[in-house]
Amino acid sequence: MMRSAGTITESLKNLLFKAKKKPESAKTSFFGKNKKMEKTFSVSELNNAVKYYLKNLHPDGVWVKGEILGFKADKRYASFLLCEKEEGTNNVLSQVQVMCWGNDFWDITRDLRAVDRTLSLKDGLCVQLKCQLDLWPKAGRFQLIAKEIEPSVTIGELHITRAKIYNELKDLGLHNKNKQLPIPLCPLRIALIASRGSAGFNDFVSEIKSSKYAFGIDFYHAAVQGEMVEKEVVLAFDKIVKRKNDYDVVVIVRGGGAVTDLKWFDNQKIGRAIGECPIPVITGIGHEINLSVTDMVANINFKTPTAVAAFLVNAALQYEMAISQLIDGIYREAWELLGQGKMDLHEIIKDINSEGKFYIESGKRDVSELSENLTNSVSVFLKRAEENFKHYEEKLAIFDPVNTLRLGYSITRSTKGKIIKKIDDVAISERIAVELKDGLIYGEVVEKEVKHGC
């Protein structure tokens, strides 16, 4: 005979109460007979009794706050774990199974979307739920049955977490460090962090490829939703920084989504990676109203991946226009200088033509005067030279040996023809020749006498 849950619960309470006060005499001997047999329940009776007891313990339900993990849903229900994590880490301190049935699931979804049309239950979302305490009799598993949600708590937790992380980065001086980096005038070399094949990735690449500019994109895959976001985005930055000279900008993009999807980018490690990155970071993580910490610390943020691509294409366009204007300016100035040069040259030619004749005539006169002066000077010079020549000729005639011989003098030479000027120039027995005006006398030195006082 099946007993009612109320009867079973009452019996269970009595049983538990009595067990605490069980006397020694009530103990059962292994070999002996039981002195007193306690009430015995089947497993299903026990579980149903606990279920009934839990339901009536808080008949109006209790509010429970935690983070959703392992979310699953179909048309009939949603199930997930509600977790409490250690602050600042992903370590789960405690968790409980939650079930949300049919109409309650739709009501909760409706209440969330009344606050933000993109909101829905999903992994990582912090929620405050009103639940009934429950036990699944078949498995003996304690669980909560979600009935209502307080959407403001979800939104508030996101804002609180975001502000906390941003202030931590501000204390480290990293909240605006990347913003101080200048974006190159023509940022063609792009390091792209995105999820391979995602809508955000495709939108960005499609917009870039449709331009006429030679952009170079190196792709670094990273999850943009879920527990792997932090690890993979930070790893991508580590790889990019090692090649910092190869890039003009770093771009992070993801497709559109709920405001709660931004929580994965409200991350201190990602914020630090951006703050410490030596390359300007541009974000387009797909939300029209709210900004994540990643957006706030980036150099520039945009609402969508397409907007980021449009910004880069426009930068290339502006650079091209600036270069074109510069080239046009150079051409104009060159033509102006060339025209002015032609005018100046024409004036110079005119001056040469008008003044050239004057200089030529003046030159002719100067040459004529110079020629006349030169002729006169040469005549005077030649006359003086002739007079000097005659004077020197007369002097030379005086010293001519022939004239000297005519005066009765003689010239004595050695047999070698050397003129003997002093007694030491000749030796005893040496033959000599004495030249007179009319001939030569040959002799031999027999004696030498030195004249003192000479």
Secondary structure, DSSP 8 states (H G I E B T S, - for coil): ----HHHHHHHHHHHHHHHHT--GGG---SSS--SS------HHHHHHHHHHHHHHHSTT-EEEEEEEEEEEE-SSEEEEEEEEE-TTS--EEEEEEEEEEHHHHHHHHHHHHHH-TT----TT-EEEEEEEEEEETTTTEEEEEEEEE-HHHHHHHHHHHHHHHHHHHHHTT-SSTGGGS---SS--EEEEEE-TT-HHHHHHHHHHHTSSS--EEEEEE--SSSTTHHHHHHHHHHHHHTTGGG-SEEEEE-----GGGGGGG--HHHHHHHHT-SS-EEEE-S-SS---HHHHHSSEEESSHHHHHHHHHHHHHHHHHHHHHHHHHHHHHHHHHHHHHHHHHHHHHHHHHHHHHHHHHHHHHHHHHHHHHHHHHHHHHHHHHHHHHHHHHHHHHHT-HHHHHHTT--EEEETTS-B--SGGGS-TT-EEEEEETTEEEEEE-------TT-
